[in-house]
Amino acid sequence: MCFACRGQHYRLGAAASDDGVNWQRLDAVMGLGPSGQDWESEMICYPALFWHRQRLWLAYNGNGYGMTGFGLAVWDGDLPL
């Protein structure tokens, strides 16, 4: 799962679970930080994970809660589960 983490600026967090009770944080593995692009330099928030054609995609908002648009990321490689 992906989720928004509050702080000085919103960031994305990630976690995985085999049983839905015990979770392992995967923030560092997922690499979900701001890219330095103008539209997502301050915050990234409101993530939505979805599968499409056997690939895991992530849609998310950037600065201003998505005022200037949203981003799409595709997981490339084995899932860290």
N, CA, C and O of each residue as an XYZ file, in Angstrom:
324
protein
N       0.836     -1.173      0.000
C       0.000      0.000      0.000
C       0.877      1.230      0.000
O       2.016      1.195      0.465
N       0.343      2.314     -0.523
C       0.996      3.624     -0.468
C       0.085      4.577      0.280
O      -1.136      4.422      0.269
N       0.685      5.562      0.929
C      -0.085      6.496      1.752
C       0.665      7.805      1.852
O       1.869      7.862      1.602
N      -0.047      8.859      2.219
C       0.556     10.175      2.413
C       1.062     10.294      3.850
O       0.387      9.870      4.788
N       2.242     10.867      4.018
C       2.848     11.089      5.335
C       2.908     12.596      5.573
O       3.515     13.333      4.796
N       2.274     13.044      6.651
C       2.284     14.470      6.967
C       3.591     14.868      7.624
O       4.225     14.063      8.307
N       3.982     16.087      7.419
C       5.186     16.668      7.992
C       5.239     18.103      7.529
O       4.199     18.711      7.277
N       6.436     18.657      7.414
C       6.550     20.004      6.883
C       5.935     20.062      5.485
O       5.266     21.034      5.134
N       6.168     19.014      4.692
C       5.550     18.846      3.376
C       5.104     17.392      3.277
O       5.743     16.507      3.847
N       4.035     17.145      2.572
C       3.579     15.770      2.388
C       4.600     14.977      1.582
O       5.217     15.491      0.649
N       4.762     13.719      1.964
C       5.593     12.752      1.258
C       4.790     11.465      1.129
O       3.760     11.305      1.784
N       5.254     10.556      0.294
C       4.592      9.263      0.162
C       5.336      8.204      0.941
O       6.566      8.190      0.987
N       4.578      7.324      1.549
C       5.133      6.176      2.240
C       4.596      4.914      1.590
O       3.622      4.961      0.838
N       5.229      3.789      1.878
C       4.796      2.511      1.326
C       5.023      1.414      2.358
O       5.956      1.483      3.158
N       4.167      0.408      2.331
C       4.288     -0.733      3.229
C       3.713     -1.968      2.542
O       2.879     -1.858      1.643
N       4.163     -3.136      2.972
C       3.670     -4.403      2.426
C       3.354     -5.346      3.581
O       3.972     -5.287      4.644
N       2.373     -6.217      3.344
C       1.971     -7.187      4.364
C       1.523     -8.474      3.691
O       0.889     -8.453      2.636
N       1.860     -9.589      4.315
C       1.387    -10.887      3.833
C       0.026    -11.241      4.408
O      -0.733    -12.002      3.807
N      -0.284    -10.674      5.598
C      -1.510    -11.064      6.294
C      -2.471     -9.910      6.587
O      -3.547    -10.145      7.137
N      -2.118     -8.685      6.239
C      -2.970     -7.538      6.499
C      -2.938     -7.048      7.935
O      -3.648     -6.104      8.283
N      -2.117     -7.684      8.779
C      -1.988     -7.291     10.185
C      -0.586     -6.762     10.467
O      -0.428     -5.705     11.077
N       0.413     -7.487     10.029
C       1.821     -7.117     10.226
C       2.351     -6.485      8.953
O       2.303     -7.087      7.880
N       2.864     -5.249      9.081
C       3.299     -4.482      7.926
C       4.779     -4.158      8.002
O       5.323     -3.941      9.085
N       5.427     -4.128      6.844
C       6.841     -3.748      6.735
C       6.914     -2.484      5.893
O       6.436     -2.467      4.759
N       7.509     -1.424      6.438
C       7.658     -0.171      5.700
C       8.674     -0.349      4.580
O       9.711     -0.986      4.767
N       8.372      0.217      3.416
C       9.217      0.093      2.227
C       9.532      1.453      1.609
O       9.840      1.532      0.420
N       9.460      2.507      2.387
C       9.657      3.859      1.849
C      10.958      3.982      1.055
O      10.949      4.472     -0.074
N      12.057      3.547      1.629
C      13.367      3.692      0.973
C      13.448      2.839     -0.294
O      14.016      3.270     -1.297
N      12.890      1.645     -0.250
C      12.939      0.743     -1.404
C      12.144      1.302     -2.569
O      12.559      1.190     -3.722
N      11.012      1.900     -2.273
C      10.140      2.420     -3.321
C      10.678      3.702     -3.945
O      10.376      3.988     -5.103
N      11.472      4.484     -3.205
C      12.041      5.714     -3.753
C      10.995      6.753     -4.109
O      11.021      7.313     -5.205
N      10.086      7.013     -3.202
C       8.952      7.892     -3.487
C       9.159      9.313     -2.975
O       8.307      9.836     -2.257
N      10.254      9.936     -3.323
C      10.522     11.298     -2.892
C      10.286     12.294     -4.005
O      10.150     11.907     -5.165
N      10.236     13.575     -3.667
C      10.106     14.607     -4.702
C      11.263     14.515     -5.696
O      12.397     14.227     -5.315
N      10.969     14.761     -6.959
C      11.985     14.595     -7.999
C      12.793     15.848     -8.263
O      13.817     15.791     -8.944
N      12.355     16.971     -7.739
C      13.015     18.219     -8.055
C      12.354     18.935     -9.223
O      12.689     20.080     -9.524
N      11.416     18.262     -9.882
C      10.646     18.902    -10.946
C       9.806     20.020    -10.330
O       9.387     19.911     -9.178
N       9.559     21.083    -11.076
C       8.802     22.214    -10.553
C       7.446     21.820     -9.982
O       7.046     22.341     -8.942
N       6.740     20.920    -10.632
C       5.383     20.585    -10.205
C       5.333     19.676     -8.973
O       4.278     19.550     -8.351
N       6.453     19.040     -8.608
C       6.472     18.165     -7.429
C       7.714     18.396     -6.566
O       8.211     17.468     -5.928
N       8.203     19.611     -6.548
C       9.427     19.914     -5.799
C       9.175     20.062     -4.300
O      10.090     19.855     -3.504
N       7.967     20.410     -3.904
C       7.660     20.651     -2.490
C       6.909     19.509     -1.831
O       7.179     19.181     -0.676
N       5.979     18.903     -2.538
C       5.174     17.852     -1.916
C       4.719     16.834     -2.949
O       4.597     17.133     -4.137
N       4.474     15.629     -2.467
C       3.811     14.578     -3.232
C       2.808     13.940     -2.290
O       3.133     13.623     -1.146
N       1.567     13.748     -2.782
C       0.503     13.278     -1.887
C      -0.579     12.541     -2.676
O      -0.538     12.460     -3.904
N      -1.538     12.013     -1.937
C      -2.717     11.317     -2.477
C      -2.356     10.222     -3.475
O      -2.747     10.295     -4.640
N      -1.616      9.212     -3.032
C      -1.223      8.139     -3.941
C      -2.368      7.169     -4.228
O      -3.255      6.975     -3.397
N      -2.336      6.574     -5.398
C      -3.284      5.528     -5.779
C      -2.515      4.477     -6.580
O      -2.021      4.758     -7.672
N      -2.419      3.273     -6.034
C      -1.762      2.153     -6.722
C      -2.785      1.392     -7.550
O      -3.926      1.215     -7.122
N      -2.383      0.939     -8.732
C      -3.267      0.103     -9.537
C      -2.441     -0.765    -10.479
O      -1.332     -0.404    -10.873
N      -2.999     -1.905    -10.827
C      -2.362     -2.821    -11.773
C      -2.932     -2.574    -13.166
O      -4.138     -2.382    -13.327
N      -2.062     -2.579    -14.166
C      -2.492     -2.464    -15.560
C      -1.507     -3.254    -16.405
O      -0.309     -2.970    -16.403
N      -2.011     -4.236    -17.121
C      -1.194     -5.088    -17.987
C       0.009     -5.683    -17.255
O       1.146     -5.592    -17.718
N      -0.266     -6.287    -16.112
C       0.728     -6.970    -15.267
C       1.834     -6.047    -14.749
O       2.918     -6.521    -14.409
N       1.578     -4.748    -14.684
C       2.555     -3.803    -14.135
C       1.872     -2.986    -13.042
O       0.686     -2.672    -13.132
N       2.636     -2.650    -12.018
C       2.123     -1.862    -10.905
C       2.380     -0.382    -11.182
O       3.521      0.026    -11.398
N       1.327      0.406    -11.174
C       1.387      1.847    -11.458
C       1.029      2.622    -10.196
O       0.318      2.124     -9.324
N       1.532      3.843    -10.117
C       1.217      4.741     -9.010
C       0.844      6.101     -9.591
O       1.634      6.712    -10.310
N      -0.349      6.566     -9.280
C      -0.765      7.935     -9.614
C      -0.671      8.752     -8.336
O      -1.004      8.256     -7.259
N      -0.223      9.991     -8.440
C      -0.073     10.827     -7.249
C      -0.116     12.302     -7.625
O       0.125     12.665     -8.776
N      -0.423     13.142     -6.657
C      -0.468     14.592     -6.848
C       0.833     15.226     -6.422
O       1.562     14.680     -5.595
N       1.122     16.385     -6.992
C       2.318     17.138     -6.639
C       1.992     18.370     -5.814
O       1.049     18.363     -5.022
N       2.766     19.422     -5.999
C       2.618     20.660     -5.223
C       1.176     21.166     -5.241
O       0.453     21.000     -6.223
N       0.778     21.791     -4.123
C      -0.562     22.367     -4.049
C      -1.659     21.331     -4.127
O      -2.746     21.621     -4.628
N      -1.402     20.137     -3.648
C      -2.369     19.033     -3.658
C      -2.815     18.681     -5.073
O      -3.955     18.268     -5.285
N      -1.922     18.843     -6.032
C      -2.214     18.508     -7.412
C      -2.690     19.685     -8.243
O      -3.262     19.495     -9.317
N      -2.460     20.893     -7.761
C      -2.926     22.088     -8.461
C      -2.437     22.135     -9.912
O      -3.156     22.608    -10.792
N      -1.221     21.648    -10.163
C      -0.687     21.720    -11.524
C      -0.674     20.362    -12.227
O      -0.086     20.229    -13.300
N      -1.310     19.367    -11.640
C      -1.401     18.077    -12.306
C      -1.034     16.923    -11.401
O      -0.900     17.082    -10.187
N      -0.873     15.754    -12.010
C      -0.527     14.548    -11.269
C       0.565     13.793    -12.010
O       0.812     14.017    -13.195
N       1.211     12.891    -11.279
C       2.272     12.086    -11.860
C       1.883     10.630    -11.948
O       0.994     10.168    -11.232
N       2.544      9.914    -12.821
C       2.402      8.467    -12.944
C       3.786      7.846    -12.855
O       4.729      8.303    -13.502
N       3.895      6.810    -12.052
C       5.145      6.070    -11.929
C       4.836      4.592    -12.161
O       3.747      4.119    -11.835
N       5.795      3.873    -12.721
C       5.646      2.441    -12.969
C       6.750      1.719    -12.237
O       7.919      2.093    -12.342
N       6.386      0.673    -11.484
C       7.385     -0.114    -10.786
C       8.149     -0.929    -11.825
O       7.544     -1.615    -12.649
N       9.470     -0.853    -11.784
C      10.307     -1.561    -12.734
C      11.164     -2.544    -11.950
O      12.069     -2.130    -11.225
N      10.899     -3.814    -12.081
C      11.671     -4.830    -11.363
C      10.771     -5.685    -10.500
O       9.545     -5.611    -10.575
N      11.415     -6.506     -9.671
C      10.675     -7.377     -8.769
C      10.061     -6.586     -7.646
O      10.660     -5.625     -7.162
N       8.871     -6.973     -7.220
C       8.230     -6.300     -6.105
C       8.901     -6.716     -4.803
O       9.202     -7.896     -4.620
N       9.140     -5.778     -3.900
C       9.842     -6.076     -2.637
C       8.909     -6.643     -1.583
O       8.754     -6.048     -0.516
N       8.284     -7.779     -1.857
C       7.333     -8.372     -0.911
C       7.882     -9.616     -0.278
O       7.210    -10.240      0.543
